[in-house]
Amino acid sequence: MARYRPPRPPSSKYITPEGYRRLQEELTYLWKVERPRVTAAVAEAAAQGDRSENAEYTYGKKRLREIDSRVRFLTKRLDGMVVVDQLPADQSRIYFGAWFRLEDEAGNLHAYRIVGPDEFDPAKGWISIDSPLGRAVLKKAVDDEVRVRLPAGEAVYYVVEISYRPFED
């Protein structure tokens, strides 16, 4: 049996200024702080002699590979990003960076923000522009109906509020 998996569709290149800054800080930390620290620990472990039974050396090398992999990913990803720092001309509709509230059929309110795929956080209500809900709400206005296909079936929401600043709760 083959282990082939078709390639995933490319994710959006959009990111908020805060998200870009966070990824840039992670890259700087990994490259300037974490990697030199782990490299020094590996060198110290290698100086102890027999590397075949040296757990510090083995795990240090593994950690270096993880760091290098993440640094390569972040470097490539940040090069192609488009930082969206301008508000849209029509702020009465949902576009990238918008905070919005949806009301479900039971009358429950849900607050979300549309962000890039590298910065989504369900705990904060930040959803990716590439998610089914993110694609469904794009260009919707207040009182528009939003239909989203979910694994449990189709869900219907209504747009209650749109803002380009965080809601004051």
Secondary structure as the mmCIF struct_conf table of DSSP 4:
data_model
#
loop_
_struct_conf.conf_type_id
_struct_conf.id
_struct_conf.beg_label_comp_id
_struct_conf.beg_label_asym_id
_struct_conf.beg_label_seq_id
_struct_conf.end_label_comp_id
_struct_conf.end_label_asym_id
_struct_conf.end_label_seq_id
HELX_LH_PP_P HELX_LH_PP_P1 PRO A 6 SER A 12
STRN STRN1 TYR A 14 ILE A 15
HELX_RH_AL_P HELX_RH_AL_P1 PRO A 17 TYR A 29
HELX_RH_PI_P HELX_RH_PI_P1 LEU A 30 GLU A 34
HELX_RH_AL_P HELX_RH_AL_P2 ARG A 35 ALA A 46
TURN_TY1_P TURN_TY1_P1 ALA A 47 GLN A 48
BEND BEND1 GLY A 49 GLY A 49
BEND BEND2 ARG A 51 ARG A 51
TURN_TY1_P TURN_TY1_P2 SER A 52 GLU A 53
HELX_RH_AL_P HELX_RH_AL_P3 ALA A 55 ASP A 79
TURN_TY1_P TURN_TY1_P3 GLY A 80 GLY A 80
STRN STRN2 VAL A 82 VAL A 83
BEND BEND3 GLN A 86 GLN A 86
BEND BEND4 ALA A 89 ALA A 89
TURN_TY1_P TURN_TY1_P4 GLN A 91 SER A 92
STRN STRN3 ARG A 93 ARG A 93
TURN_TY1_P TURN_TY1_P5 PHE A 96 GLY A 97
STRN STRN4 TRP A 99 ASP A 104
TURN_TY1_P TURN_TY1_P6 GLU A 105 ALA A 106
BEND BEND5 GLY A 107 GLY A 107
STRN STRN5 LEU A 109 VAL A 115
TURN_TY1_P TURN_TY1_P7 PRO A 117 ASP A 118
BEND BEND6 GLU A 119 GLU A 119
STRN STRN6 ASP A 121 ASP A 121
TURN_TY1_P TURN_TY1_P8 PRO A 122 GLY A 125
STRN STRN7 TRP A 126 SER A 128
TURN_TY1_P TURN_TY1_P9 ILE A 129 ASP A 130
BEND BEND7 SER A 131 SER A 131
HELX_RH_AL_P HELX_RH_AL_P4 PRO A 132 VAL A 137
TURN_TY1_P TURN_TY1_P10 LEU A 138 LYS A 139
STRN STRN8 ALA A 141 ALA A 141
TURN_TY1_P TURN_TY1_P11 VAL A 142 ASP A 143
STRN STRN9 GLU A 145 LEU A 150
TURN_TY1_P TURN_TY1_P12 PRO A 151 ALA A 152
STRN STRN10 GLY A 153 SER A 163
BEND BEND8 TYR A 164 ARG A 165
#
